[in-house]
Every structure is written in structure tokens, then in C-alpha cells.
Amino acid sequence: MSGAERAFIGLFGVLAVIAVFAVGTLPRVGEEVVVFARPWLAQTSAYEIVAGSGGDLVAGTNLGWAVIARSEDARFISRLYLNGALFVSNTSLAAFCAVGAES
């Protein structure tokens, strides 16, 4: 197997892992989501993003830039991004955030 073939297989493997991660963390309307703000922008906290998007705060985290939120509005996730969310995930990532520490 040539070096180019190995590189292609390696790249394909990395892309497959990224695709599985992305699909596995997609948020669904009406379910709790983890909202990640941009940690390097102190002026916008995750709490402000959720409030500005019309959602309800469910729990805080040890990370000042991540919270658990919920809304029944079908446009909630879009509004989170429009209000400055860096990333929105279903709660499968909540274990990495020490959920409930700052609620």
C-alpha cells in the first residue's frame, strides 16, 4: 500500500469519526440542549445567549461558557446560533461539563 493510499484511508477514517460525532450530538426541538458560548468573548455568556433566544435555563455547569437549556420553539436552536452560541449539542456532551454545578 502506497503512502497516498494510507493517507487517504486515514483521512477517510477521521472524516467518518467526525460525521458520527456530528450526527450523534445533533440537538432536537423540545429536548434539553447544551449551549456553548465563545469562552474568549467575555461580553456574551451562555446565560445571556439562552435568555436572548427565548429559552429556559435548566442547569448551569462548571464552565462559565456552557449551560443546559430548553425550549419548545422550533426556532430555538437557530436563535441560539444567531445570538452568539459557538456550538449547540444534545445533552450527550453534558457529562463533560460537570452539569448542575452553577445552577
C-alpha positions as CSV (number, residue, x, y, z in Angstrom):
1,M,0.0,0.0,0.0
2,S,1.4,3.4,-1.0
3,G,1.8,6.4,1.2
4,A,-1.0,8.2,-0.7
5,E,-3.4,5.3,-0.1
6,R,-2.6,5.2,3.6
7,A,-3.2,9.0,3.8
8,F,-6.5,8.6,2.0
9,I,-7.6,5.8,4.4
10,G,-6.5,7.8,7.4
11,L,-8.4,10.9,6.2
12,F,-11.5,8.9,5.5
13,G,-11.3,7.4,9.0
14,V,-11.0,10.8,10.6
15,L,-13.9,12.2,8.5
16,A,-16.1,9.2,9.4
17,V,-15.4,9.8,13.1
18,I,-16.3,13.5,12.8
19,A,-19.5,12.6,10.9
20,V,-20.6,10.1,13.6
21,F,-19.9,12.7,16.3
22,A,-21.8,15.4,14.5
23,V,-24.8,13.3,13.9
24,G,-24.7,11.8,17.4
25,T,-24.8,15.3,19.0
26,L,-27.5,16.9,16.9
27,P,-30.0,18.7,19.1
28,R,-33.7,18.1,18.8
29,V,-36.5,20.5,19.2
30,G,-38.1,20.4,22.6
31,E,-35.3,18.5,24.2
32,E,-32.6,19.8,26.5
33,V,-29.5,21.1,24.8
34,V,-26.0,22.1,25.9
35,V,-25.2,25.7,24.8
36,F,-21.6,26.6,24.4
37,A,-20.7,30.3,24.2
38,R,-17.4,31.6,22.9
39,P,-15.1,31.4,26.0
40,W,-12.8,34.1,24.6
41,L,-15.6,36.6,24.4
42,A,-16.4,37.7,28.0
43,Q,-19.2,40.0,27.0
44,T,-21.6,37.2,25.9
45,S,-22.2,34.4,28.4
46,A,-24.1,31.3,27.7
47,Y,-26.8,32.5,30.1
48,E,-27.3,35.7,28.0
49,I,-27.5,33.6,24.8
50,V,-30.2,31.4,26.2
51,A,-32.2,34.4,27.6
52,G,-31.9,36.3,24.3
53,S,-33.1,33.2,22.4
54,G,-36.3,32.8,24.5
55,G,-35.2,29.5,26.2
56,D,-35.4,28.3,29.7
57,L,-32.2,27.7,31.8
58,V,-32.3,24.1,33.1
59,A,-28.8,23.9,34.7
60,G,-25.5,25.6,34.9
61,T,-22.1,24.0,34.6
62,N,-18.6,24.4,36.0
63,L,-17.8,26.0,32.7
64,G,-18.9,29.6,32.7
65,W,-19.5,29.4,29.0
66,A,-21.8,26.3,28.8
67,V,-25.3,25.8,30.2
68,I,-28.2,23.3,29.7
69,A,-31.3,24.9,28.2
70,R,-34.7,24.0,26.8
71,S,-37.4,25.5,24.6
72,E,-40.4,24.1,22.8
73,D,-39.9,26.7,20.0
74,A,-38.9,25.1,16.7
75,R,-36.6,28.1,16.0
76,F,-34.8,28.0,19.4
77,I,-31.6,26.3,18.1
78,S,-31.3,28.7,15.2
79,R,-31.8,31.6,17.6
80,L,-29.1,30.3,19.9
81,Y,-26.6,30.5,17.0
82,L,-27.9,33.9,15.9
83,N,-27.4,35.2,19.5
84,G,-23.8,34.0,19.6
85,A,-23.7,30.3,20.5
86,L,-20.4,28.6,19.4
87,F,-21.9,25.1,19.4
88,V,-25.3,23.6,20.4
89,S,-25.5,19.9,21.2
90,N,-27.9,17.4,22.7
91,T,-27.1,16.5,26.3
92,S,-24.7,13.7,25.4
93,L,-21.9,16.2,26.0
94,A,-23.2,17.3,29.4
95,A,-21.1,14.8,31.3
96,F,-18.0,16.7,30.2
97,C,-19.3,20.0,31.7
98,A,-20.0,19.0,35.3
99,V,-23.7,19.8,34.9
100,G,-25.6,21.4,37.8
101,A,-22.6,22.9,39.5
102,E,-23.6,26.6,39.0
103,S,-27.4,26.4,38.6
